Amino acid sequence: MQFNEKQIEIIQVAEKLFAQEGFDGVSVREIAKASGVNVAMISYYFGSKEKLLEAIVWFRINALNLHLESINKGKFSPLEKIDKLIELYVERVNKNIKIHQILHFELNNPKRSIDFSSFTEGKKQNLKVLETIIEEGKRQGVFRTDVVPALVITTVIGSVLHFYSSKIYYKEIMHFKTDAQLQNFFNTTFIHQIKNTIKGLLTYEM
């Protein structure tokens, strides 16, 4: 699936509006107005609001895949690649936390007729990159042989989503007075602990 410049602009506008107002809180007309196009153009390019959400998913998952491939092809050790992969996933989820929450809600919404097959296929492609990195580590004797690659990604993304859904709790128990202090904690201590957790799963005997 390839997008032209105008389609990408509409996708980025729609993603921002969905993140701010929720999927049901934004109309195609509002997306069109914010994008500087008419409703007919959105219908021509995407067909419907549901198809536009599908396009957002594909656009983001494909961009992530390109970055993962770049990490995999870089001259890094398997452990360095895992570090960079974690940083990439955390940065992406952190930057687009609201749209991630919307997507996961819609994925489990039986009333919505949205085709997320591209989302699943994209995640499979991303998983293949991680599997390649882990296999490299196994061949070098760095990683354990019983690692389940899919659970590595689940652990990273699940931890980030949990953190953001519990921000008030963490702010209180860490005695932070401002959101900036909490964000600094996330950018340093939290990410460091995620890296150590994943390295432990990959390298230590349990």
C-alpha positions in Angstrom: 0.0 0.0 0.0 1.6 3.3 -1.2 0.4 6.8 -0.3 0.9 10.0 -2.1 1.8 13.3 -0.4 -1.8 14.4 0.0 -2.9 11.1 1.5 -0.1 11.2 4.0 -1.2 14.7 5.0 -4.8 13.5 5.6 -3.5 10.5 7.5 -1.4 12.6 9.8 -4.3 15.1 10.4 -6.8 12.3 11.1 -4.4 10.6 13.5 -4.0 13.8 15.5 -7.7 14.4 15.6 -8.5 10.8 16.6 -5.9 11.0 19.4 -7.4 14.2 20.7 -11.1 13.4 20.4 -11.3 9.6 20.0 -12.4 7.7 16.9 -16.1 8.4 17.4 -15.5 12.0 18.4 -14.3 13.0 14.9 -16.3 13.2 11.7 -15.0 12.9 8.2 -16.1 16.4 7.6 -13.9 17.7 10.4 -11.0 15.7 9.1 -11.6 17.2 5.6 -11.7 20.7 7.0 -8.6 20.3 9.0 -6.8 18.8 6.0 -7.9 21.5 3.7 -9.7 19.1 1.3 -13.3 18.3 0.7 -15.2 15.2 1.9 -15.3 13.8 -1.6 -11.5 13.6 -1.7 -11.3 11.6 1.5 -14.0 9.3 0.2 -12.0 8.9 -3.0 -8.7 8.2 -1.3 -10.0 6.1 1.6 -13.7 5.2 1.2 -14.7 5.8 4.8 -13.5 6.8 8.3 -13.0 3.1 9.1 -10.8 2.7 6.0 -8.9 5.9 7.0 -8.1 4.3 10.4 -6.9 1.2 8.6 -4.6 3.4 6.5 -3.2 5.1 9.6 -2.4 1.6 11.0 -0.6 0.5 7.8 1.3 3.8 7.5 2.6 3.6 11.0 3.4 -0.1 11.1 5.2 0.1 7.8 7.3 3.1 9.0 8.2 1.1 12.1 9.3 -1.9 9.9 11.7 0.3 8.0 13.3 1.5 11.2 13.6 -2.0 12.5 15.2 -3.2 9.3 17.7 -0.4 9.6 18.6 -1.5 13.1 18.9 -5.1 12.0 21.3 -4.3 9.2 23.4 -2.0 11.3 26.8 -3.0 12.6 25.7 -3.7 16.1 25.9 -6.7 18.4 22.7 -8.6 19.1 22.4 -6.9 22.5 22.9 -3.5 21.0 20.2 -4.2 18.5 17.8 -5.2 21.2 18.6 -2.0 23.1 17.9 0.1 20.0 14.7 -1.9 19.3 13.4 -1.2 22.8 14.2 2.5 22.4 12.4 2.6 19.1 9.3 0.8 20.4 9.1 2.9 23.5 9.7 6.2 21.6 6.9 5.3 19.1 4.4 4.2 21.7 5.3 7.2 23.9 4.9 9.6 21.0 1.6 8.2 19.9 0.1 6.8 23.1 -3.4 8.0 22.5 -3.7 6.5 19.1 -2.2 3.2 20.4 -5.0 3.2 23.0 -7.6 3.9 20.4 -6.3 1.1 18.1 -6.2 -1.5 20.9 -9.7 -0.5 21.9 -11.0 -0.8 18.4 -9.3 -4.1 17.9 -11.4 -5.5 20.7 -14.6 -3.8 19.7 -17.0 -6.4 18.3 -19.4 -3.7 17.0 -16.8 -2.1 14.7 -16.3 -3.4 11.2 -12.7 -2.4 10.7 -10.3 -4.7 8.9 -7.1 -4.9 10.9 -5.5 -7.6 8.8 -2.9 -5.1 7.7 -2.1 -4.4 11.3 -1.6 -8.1 12.0 0.5 -8.6 8.9 2.6 -5.6 9.7 3.2 -6.8 13.2 4.2 -10.2 11.7 6.8 -8.5 9.5 8.2 -6.6 12.5 8.3 -9.8 14.5 10.4 -11.4 11.7 13.0 -8.7 12.2 13.2 -9.4 15.9 13.4 -13.1 15.3 16.4 -12.5 13.0 18.1 -10.5 15.8 17.4 -13.2 18.4 18.5 -16.0 16.1 21.8 -14.1 15.6 22.2 -13.9 19.3 21.5 -17.6 19.8 24.1 -18.5 17.1 26.7 -16.4 19.0 25.8 -18.0 22.3 24.6 -14.7 23.7 20.9 -15.4 24.0 19.1 -18.3 25.5 17.6 -20.9 23.2 14.1 -20.9 24.7 13.3 -17.3 24.0 9.8 -16.5 22.6 10.4 -13.4 20.4 6.7 -12.4 20.3 6.6 -12.1 24.1 9.6 -9.7 24.0 7.5 -7.1 22.1 4.5 -7.8 24.3 6.6 -7.1 27.4 7.8 -3.8 26.1 4.6 -2.4 24.7 2.5 -3.8 27.5 4.8 -2.1 30.1 4.5 1.2 28.4 0.8 1.1 28.0 0.4 0.1 31.7 2.6 2.9 32.8 0.5 5.5 30.9 -2.8 4.1 32.1 -1.5 4.3 35.7 0.2 7.7 35.5 -1.6 9.1 38.5 -0.6 6.1 40.6 3.1 6.3 39.6 3.1 10.1 40.2 1.8 9.5 43.7 4.0 6.6 44.8 7.2 8.3 43.3 6.2 11.6 45.0 6.4 13.6 41.8 4.8 17.0 41.9 4.8 17.7 38.1 4.2 15.8 34.9 7.6 16.8 33.8 9.2 14.9 36.7 7.1 11.8 35.8 8.1 12.1 32.1 11.8 12.4 33.1 11.4 9.2 35.2 9.9 7.4 32.2 12.7 8.6 29.9 15.4 7.4 32.3 14.6 4.9 35.0 11.6 3.3 33.4 13.3 2.7 30.0 16.5 1.5 31.8 14.5 -1.1 33.7 12.7 -2.3 30.6 16.0 -2.8 28.9 17.4 -4.8 31.9 14.2 -6.8 32.1 14.4 -7.8 28.4 18.1 -8.5 28.7 17.4 -10.7 31.6 14.7 -12.7 29.7 17.1 -13.1 26.8 20.4 -13.9 28.6 20.0 -15.2 32.1 19.3 -18.7 33.2 15.9 -18.8 35.0 
